């Protein structure tokens, strides 16, 4: 079982000048620790400057993440809007994750 972290910011400015990505990763790693989970550096996926309107599996890091997820894995997001912009994408993706056993 692997615990994966996915973070995203929408604009290049947020990625380059803000600390939002670092904050998301830090918060999620802290959460994982409180739940007794371990997150390896290779399981952290950081998406810089990609709109949430792009479905998760169509984003560069989202595609890579999706290819690595297997049964028994966990996926942590700081907030749902980091993973999804539309409820349709969220429902479809969550259904597919459940089907994969994630």
C-alpha distance (Angstrom), angle and dihedral (degrees) to the residues before:
residue distance angle dihedral
X1 . . .
X2 3.78 . .
X3 3.79 126.4 .
X4 3.80 111.0 -141.9
X5 3.80 128.1 -164.2
X6 3.79 123.0 -154.9
X7 3.81 122.0 -170.0
X8 3.79 131.2 174.2
X9 3.78 142.6 179.8
X10 3.79 123.3 -168.3
X11 3.77 103.2 -138.8
X12 3.78 136.1 48.0
X13 3.81 88.0 -129.7
X14 3.81 90.8 59.6
X15 3.80 90.0 47.2
X16 3.81 95.1 48.7
X17 3.80 103.9 34.4
X18 3.77 106.8 24.2
X19 3.75 132.3 69.9
X20 3.78 93.8 -138.4
X21 3.80 95.3 113.1
X22 3.80 93.2 47.3
X23 3.79 89.8 46.9
X24 3.80 92.5 50.7
X25 3.82 92.2 49.7
X26 3.80 92.4 46.0
X27 3.81 93.1 49.0
X28 3.79 92.7 47.8
X29 3.80 94.0 47.4
X30 3.81 89.5 49.6
X31 3.80 90.4 49.6
X32 3.80 90.5 49.8
X33 3.81 91.1 51.9
X34 3.81 91.6 52.0
X35 3.82 88.3 54.0
X36 3.81 93.3 47.9
X37 3.81 93.3 -108.1
X38 3.79 127.1 137.7
X39 3.81 121.4 -144.9
X40 3.78 118.1 -163.1
X41 3.80 120.5 -150.9
X42 3.80 89.7 -114.7
X43 3.82 88.8 61.1
X44 3.82 95.5 59.1
X45 3.81 115.1 97.6
X46 3.80 116.6 -168.5
X47 3.81 118.0 -169.7
X48 3.81 112.5 -163.3
X49 3.80 122.7 -161.2
X50 3.81 99.1 -9.3
X51 3.79 120.6 136.0
X52 3.77 118.8 -121.1
X53 3.80 87.3 -130.7
X54 3.81 87.3 75.9
X55 3.82 107.6 85.7
X56 3.81 113.4 -110.2
X57 3.81 94.2 -113.8
X58 3.82 91.2 50.8
X59 3.82 93.9 57.0
X60 3.82 117.8 93.2
X61 3.82 96.3 -119.5
X62 3.79 91.1 33.7
X63 3.82 90.1 58.7
X64 3.79 91.3 49.7
X65 3.80 91.6 47.3
X66 3.80 91.8 48.7
X67 3.80 91.2 51.9
X68 3.82 90.9 54.6
X69 3.81 99.0 46.7
X70 3.79 114.6 104.4
X71 3.78 138.1 169.0
X72 3.80 112.6 -59.2
X73 3.81 95.3 22.0
X74 3.81 123.5 126.3
X75 3.80 127.7 -141.1
X76 3.81 122.0 -154.6
X77 3.82 125.0 -163.3
X78 3.80 124.7 -179.6
X79 3.81 90.0 -135.6
X80 3.79 133.7 -7.3
X81 3.80 91.0 -111.4
X82 3.81 89.5 63.8
X83 3.79 87.7 64.4
X84 3.78 103.4 30.5
X85 3.78 140.5 22.8
X86 3.79 97.9 -175.0
X87 3.76 129.5 49.7
X88 3.82 88.6 -133.6
X89 3.82 91.7 59.2
X90 3.81 91.0 45.1
X91 3.80 94.6 49.7
X92 3.82 93.5 44.4
X93 3.80 93.3 46.8
X94 3.81 94.4 44.9
X95 3.80 89.9 49.2
X96 3.81 90.6 50.4
X97 3.83 91.4 47.2
X98 3.78 89.3 52.7
X99 3.80 89.9 50.1
X100 3.83 88.7 52.9
X101 3.80 90.2 50.2
X102 3.81 93.6 -114.3
